[in-house]
Amino acid sequence: MAHILIVDDSPTEVLLFQQIMQTLGHETVVAHDGEDAERILTDYVPDLVLLDVVMPKKDGYQVCRTIKENPSLKQAKIIFVSTRNQESDRYWGMKQGADAYFGKPFDVSELVDKVNELLGLKAGR
């Protein structure tokens, strides 16, 4: 079981991510904006972060940099899942330290495969 932090300001997206991750047997914690995520990360060390880019207070790029600059968190894998879907958005997300970038809408099976890959799990777990 992995520890997954879901950071998204859309309740619908949060519910979808929770259902997917819990079906895979992972524990989930939710933050609804960048500042909330940074508060949670003071006490919670996730294995993986599903991170939106466009959020109130602090955007996903800022949160990604915060995670990657923190020695106790930088091993966490980060997957951006965002409506910002241009090649420049993907480039910038990867430059901030993300391990993967998915545009919304996304293919659930591709996301599951990437989560399993980043967590070192075999497909169809």
Phi, psi and chi 1 to 4 in degrees:
 res  aa     phi    psi   chi1   chi2   chi3   chi4
   1 MET       -  127.8  171.8 -178.7   67.9      -
   2 ALA  -100.6  158.8      -      -      -      -
   3 HIS  -101.0  118.6  -58.1  -79.6      -      -
   4 ILE  -117.2  127.5  -47.3  -72.4      -      -
   5 LEU   -99.7  123.9  175.4   60.4      -      -
   6 ILE  -104.5  122.0  -61.4  166.6      -      -
   7 VAL  -123.1  105.2 -172.2      -      -      -
   8 ASP  -159.4  140.5 -161.1  -53.1      -      -
   9 ASP   -89.2   -0.5   59.9  -33.8      -      -
  10 SER   -96.2  115.0  163.6      -      -      -
  11 PRO   -57.4  -35.4  -22.5   31.6      -      -
  12 THR   -64.4  -45.8  -56.1      -      -      -
  13 GLU   -65.2  -42.2  -64.8  -69.6  -30.4      -
  14 VAL   -58.0  -47.2  165.9      -      -      -
  15 LEU   -60.7  -43.5 -175.9   58.8      -      -
  16 LEU   -61.3  -48.0  175.2   61.6      -      -
  17 PHE   -62.1  -41.3  -69.7  136.0      -      -
  18 GLN   -61.4  -45.3  -78.1 -177.9  -56.5      -
  19 GLN   -61.6  -44.0  -70.3  172.9  -22.0      -
  20 ILE   -63.4  -50.2  -65.8  167.3      -      -
  21 MET   -68.2  -39.0  -65.4  -57.3  115.1      -
  22 GLN   -70.0  -33.6  -70.1  170.8   -3.5      -
  23 THR   -62.2  -33.0  -62.0      -      -      -
  24 LEU   -79.4   -4.3  -65.3  172.8      -      -
  25 GLY    91.6   16.8      -      -      -      -
  26 HIS   -98.4  151.6  -57.2  -50.1      -      -
  27 GLU   -83.9  138.3  169.9 -165.6  -78.4      -
  28 THR  -122.5  144.9   60.4      -      -      -
  29 VAL  -127.9  143.1  172.6      -      -      -
  30 VAL  -118.4  138.2  173.7      -      -      -
  31 ALA  -124.9  140.6      -      -      -      -
  32 HIS  -101.4   -2.2  -63.7  -74.3      -      -
  33 ASP  -160.3  173.8   60.7   55.3      -      -
  34 GLY   -64.0  -39.4      -      -      -      -
  35 GLU   -67.0  -40.5  -75.2 -176.5    0.3      -
  36 ASP   -60.2  -42.1 -167.4   25.2      -      -
  37 ALA   -60.7  -46.0      -      -      -      -
  38 GLU   -65.4  -34.4  -70.9 -176.7   -8.5      -
  39 ARG   -63.5  -46.7  -95.9 -168.5  -52.9  -80.6
  40 ILE   -61.5  -38.8  -71.2  168.5      -      -
  41 LEU   -70.3   -8.3  -71.5  166.3      -      -
  42 THR   -72.1  -24.7   62.2      -      -      -
  43 ASP  -121.3   -9.0  -63.3  -39.6      -      -
  44 TYR  -123.8  126.8 -176.8   74.6      -      -
  45 VAL  -112.0  101.8  178.7      -      -      -
  46 PRO   -80.7  156.6   30.8  -34.2      -      -
  47 ASP   -82.2  -30.9  -61.7  -57.0      -      -
  48 LEU  -149.0  145.1 -175.2  132.7      -      -
  49 VAL  -122.7  124.7 -179.9      -      -      -
  50 LEU   -95.4  118.2  -66.7  174.6      -      -
  51 LEU  -130.3  124.5 -175.2   58.3      -      -
  52 ASP   -79.8  157.4 -170.1   10.9      -      -
  53 VAL   -91.5  -50.9  171.8      -      -      -
  54 VAL   -89.5  104.7 -178.2      -      -      -
  55 MET  -144.7  159.2  -64.4 -178.8  -65.5      -
  56 PRO   -71.7  160.1   19.2  -24.7      -      -
  57 LYS    72.8  -64.1  -60.2 -179.2 -176.4  173.2
  58 LYS  -136.9  135.1  -76.9 -165.8  175.1 -178.4
  59 ASP   -82.7  170.8   68.7   28.7      -      -
  60 GLY   -62.5  -32.9      -      -      -      -
  61 TYR   -62.1  -42.6  -63.0  139.0      -      -
  62 GLN   -63.4  -43.9  -67.8  170.1  -60.6      -
  63 VAL   -63.5  -41.7  174.5      -      -      -
  64 CYS   -59.1  -46.4 -176.5      -      -      -
  65 ARG   -62.5  -41.0  -76.5 -168.0  -58.3  -88.6
  66 THR   -59.1  -44.1  -62.6      -      -      -
  67 ILE   -63.9  -48.5  -68.1  169.0      -      -
  68 LYS   -70.4  -21.8  -68.9  -57.0  179.5  178.0
  69 GLU   -86.5  -11.4  -69.7  168.4   -1.5      -
  70 ASN   -93.6  115.9 -176.4  -32.3      -      -
  71 PRO   -56.4  -31.8  -22.1   30.9      -      -
  72 SER   -82.2   -8.8   65.9      -      -      -
  73 LEU  -115.8  -18.1  -62.6  172.9      -      -
  74 LYS   -63.3  -14.3   68.9  179.5 -178.7  179.8
  75 GLN   -77.2  -13.4   84.3  -66.3  -18.8      -
  76 ALA   -63.4  135.1      -      -      -      -
  77 LYS   -82.3  142.5  -57.2  -60.5 -176.7 -169.6
  78 ILE  -124.6  128.2  -62.2  174.8      -      -
  79 ILE  -119.6  116.7  -59.6  175.9      -      -
  80 PHE   -78.9  136.3  -83.7  114.1      -      -
  81 VAL  -132.5  108.8 -173.5      -      -      -
  82 SER  -145.5  155.4  178.7      -      -      -
  83 THR   -74.1  -17.6   55.5      -      -      -
  84 ARG   -73.6  103.5  -55.1 -117.4   -8.0 -139.8
  85 ASN  -122.6   12.5 -153.7    3.2      -      -
  86 GLN   -79.7  159.4  -60.6  -62.2  -47.1      -
  87 GLU   -58.4  -36.7 -166.3   55.5   42.4      -
  88 SER   -65.4  -34.3   59.4      -      -      -
  89 ASP   -65.9  -44.7  -60.1  -45.8      -      -
  90 ARG   -61.7  -45.5  -68.4  174.3 -170.8  -83.5
  91 TYR   -58.4  -48.8  170.4   80.2      -      -
  92 TRP   -64.5  -40.0 -171.3 -115.2      -      -
  93 GLY   -61.1  -43.6      -      -      -      -
  94 MET   -68.6  -36.3  -60.1  -54.1  -79.7      -
  95 LYS   -65.5  -26.3 -168.2  158.8  176.6   62.8
  96 GLN   -77.8  -11.6  -57.4  -47.1  -58.9      -
  97 GLY   118.1    4.7      -      -      -      -
  98 ALA   -66.6  153.3      -      -      -      -
  99 ASP   -95.2  -19.3  -62.5  -75.8      -      -
 100 ALA  -160.7  160.0      -      -      -      -
 101 TYR  -142.4  122.0 -164.8  111.0      -      -
 102 PHE  -118.4  136.6  -74.5   83.1      -      -
 103 GLY   -87.1  150.4      -      -      -      -
 104 LYS   -92.8  139.0  -67.3  177.3 -175.6  175.5
 105 PRO   -72.4  154.5   26.4  -30.6      -      -
 106 PHE  -122.3  160.4   58.5   91.3      -      -
 107 ASP   -85.5  118.3 -178.5  -71.0      -      -
 108 VAL   -58.9  -42.5  172.3      -      -      -
 109 SER   -66.1  -34.6   63.1      -      -      -
 110 GLU   -67.5  -40.1  -73.0  179.1   15.7      -
 111 LEU   -63.9  -45.1  178.8   64.8      -      -
 112 VAL   -59.8  -44.4  166.8      -      -      -
 113 ASP   -60.2  -42.2  -72.5  -13.0      -      -
 114 LYS   -68.4  -41.0 -176.8   53.2   76.4  172.4
 115 VAL   -59.3  -48.9  166.0      -      -      -
 116 ASN   -60.9  -42.0  -73.7  -24.1      -      -
 117 GLU   -61.8  -49.0  174.6 -169.8  -36.0      -
 118 LEU   -66.7  -30.5  -68.1  174.2      -      -
 119 LEU   -87.2   -2.6  -66.5  174.0      -      -
 120 GLY    73.9   28.8      -      -      -      -
 121 LEU  -103.5  153.1  -56.6  171.8      -      -
 122 LYS   -79.6  147.5  -67.6 -173.5  175.0  157.9
 123 ALA   -61.4  147.7      -      -      -      -
 124 GLY    72.5   23.7      -      -      -      -
 125 ARG   -49.8      - -169.6 -167.4  135.8 -165.7
